[in-house]
Amino acid sequence: MIKKAYLLITLVLLQFSCKENDSTGIYVQNSTELHTAIANAIPGDVIIMANGEWTDVEIKFVGYGNDQQPITLKAETPGEVILTGNSNLRLGGEHLVVDGLFFTKGYSTTSSVITFAINQDTVANHSRISHCAIVDFNKPQRNQTDLWVLFNGRYNELDHCYIAGKSNRGPTVRVDLAGNQSIKNHHKITNNYFGPRPPKGGPSAETIQLGNSFTSMVPSYTLVANNFFDHCNGEVEVISSKSNFNEFRSNVFYKSEGSLVTRHGNYCIIDGNYFIGDVNSEQIGGVRLIGTGHWVTNNYFYNLKGKTFRSPLAVMNGIPKSPLNRYLQVTDVVVAYNTWVNCISPWQFGVGSNIDQKDILPASEIRSERPIRTIVANNLVYNTQGDEQPIIAHDALDGINFKSNLINNQGNSFNHEKAFRQENFALTQQEDYLFVPNSSLPNITPFNGFEFELIAYDLFGNSRASANQIGAIANTENTNPNIMDRSNYGPGWFDLVKINDSSSNVFNVETTVELETALLKAKNGDTIVLTAERYELNSSLKIDKKIWIKGALDRDKKISMHYKGAPNTPLFQMNPKGQLTLSNVLLEGNQKGFAFASLTDHMSSLYNLTVTDCEIINFAYVLKAYKNSFSEFISFRSTLIKNCANGLELSAETDDRGDYNAENIHIENCRFENVSKNVVDYYRGGYDESTVGGNLKIANSTFENCGGNEENGILLNTYGIINVNLTGNTFTNNKVKLVARLWGAKNNLFSNNHIENSGEMVVEQNLPLTLMY
């Protein structure tokens, strides 16, 4: 009896502690109180999580609100309820709202961070995640797969959130359409800020994926609108639409190295989006079309340099009788009233045509079906400098109907001119990246095709009924959309400036102890200056931030760092998010250690390495990249590499699943002497035809007496790498059969190389690769 009374009193006190003030909400301070409040919630309740760090919290938010009285779970102060460690959130029920939570410094042990479902039988409907953030909430290893937001059910929303930094395998956001409860879902993904996503090096790194190959024929009706995609560089597809009847409206794709892709599924609307490029990147794309019935209207493309799969407009070839996970033929598509400004070869048709590979690929992989019944009309192309190929036809254009398209190509002629009317007209810069017609365009009557009257408004929302013209902008009544105003996207509480803060402190160090101490104290962006002539190191230097280490003396007398650490350990240990710039330093090993290496595991994110004006002598490896490690860029410039057993080995991804260890490798004005093997070993395996990396450039460098112990007889091994450029190099007395074997079907180039007593350089047109699918 006493025990029962004690339990009753405890429950009453717990209820009282959770419900401090009915008028303001149910205030909870720990997981127990939170779970109790959720279990007892009724329509209209507001559960308030106390400010502070909530560690290892798995929230099952099950409740049944209604349209007028949702059940709300919110932060006491938006952004100050921080979920860390092994935390996640699952929703199930009806009319639930989550507001102001911040996930960071951890990862979910489940397959997703936020899920609109408890399990297969209990999904969420009419529910909303709003004004939340997920930042760097990655699994410990890049190859481990998860999602950060997984949609199930129907009529759910993700809005005004900040999501950035996903580096492990898997889309950032996915809409799941498996099961009747999740089709015709009418989800909304709106007003979010999708911050930088680093390149993964292979497939399965989309920012948004709507469905998958095997549910791609079902209707989704998902709306993706008014979002900002900032440097979303995970893979070739920023958005992968794999279901039917989705809409993409008024989004800004800012310097994101990929495209909006109708990968599977049909009948998408792509309207009023901005695609902003960068003159320094050839990886930024626009829209890539596969499938049936899409309408691409009122979009603005600026300064895009992407090619083929990442071209500003890529209309693909399909596979006859294509299985669901391959490429359907493009049919009955409309591309109308769009504008391209200073884009290189903006229109590409028949992309992916690979009939020339029929001898090494099965028929099920040959993309031979050209686009048909496709209208390209009322579009505007403007180039400040003439473009040699505004249109590239990878196959015949007999299925494309060109109508009333206008181009100013500065008078330069080009192939397929009949697709355009070429005139002289001008544009005026309205705001950053946005150019509009400064007066009436040449008198050209827009083509009025079937249902073209439904294109009732232009890029800015102005009616086309009163004043219509070619291109995305019908008139200039409203020409200040302020697309680059970041405050229009994401949660108001999130400080974009703070997240990108960088220090600029300088540490002058004279001893090894001072160097090690400075490296621990340094912050992102700091510089360490080596002021002594020589440093002896017996253990690795951990690089886990952006740091510049440089010698203080002139280039003719480099600072010496002598590494005497244990065998198979690196002088510089590259950790996740480590970004090292090393200059004017002599690195000397003991033939047992490595100059640079990634971690052997727990590489949750990428690293970067720049080496300039250095010497690297007597190491077992210059650079050793372990499996599941990845670098966005590795650069060696004006550097001597001498008497090393191995050079740069980036060939650990041997599963042949399209992955690789680095996106960009640049070697310029370097000298390699007596490097026994793996001089440059750079590998990507698996037939993933949409992968456009890696990228290797070796220029004006010398290779002498290298490769003597190379088992495969190839000095520069670049098997499966898409973009290779070998130019102006000298190869002398290298004991190999081949200097390089280049992939002729891809962008592998060589020029002005001098080869003496070093084998030969060959081109293999169709490189056999393991099929991934």
Helices and strands as residue ranges (DSSP letters): H 2-18, E 26-28, H 31-39, E 46-49, E 52-55, E 58-64, E 71-75, E 81-85, E 88-94, E 96-99, E 101-106, E 112-115, E 124-125, E 128-130, E 133-135, E 147-151, E 157-159, E 162-164, E 173-175, G 180-182, E 188-190, E 193-194, E 208-210, G 213-215, E 223-225, E 228-230, E 237-242, E 247-249, E 252-254, E 259-264, E 269-271, E 274-276, E 287-289, E 295-297, E 300-302, G 308-310, E 313-316, E 334-336, E 339-341, E 347-351, G 355-357, G 363-365, E 374-377, E 380-382, E 391-393, E 400-403, E 406-408, G 417-419, E 421-422, E 427-431, E 434-437, G 452-454, G 486-488, H 496-499, E 506-509, H 512-521, E 526-530, E 534-537, E 541-543, E 546-551, E 559-563, E 570-574, E 579-583, E 585-588, E 594-598, E 607-612, E 615-617, E 621-624, E 631-637, E 640-650, E 662-668, E 671-682, E 695-699, E 702-704, E 714-717, E 723-727, E 730-732, E 738-743, E 747-751, E 754-756, E 760-764
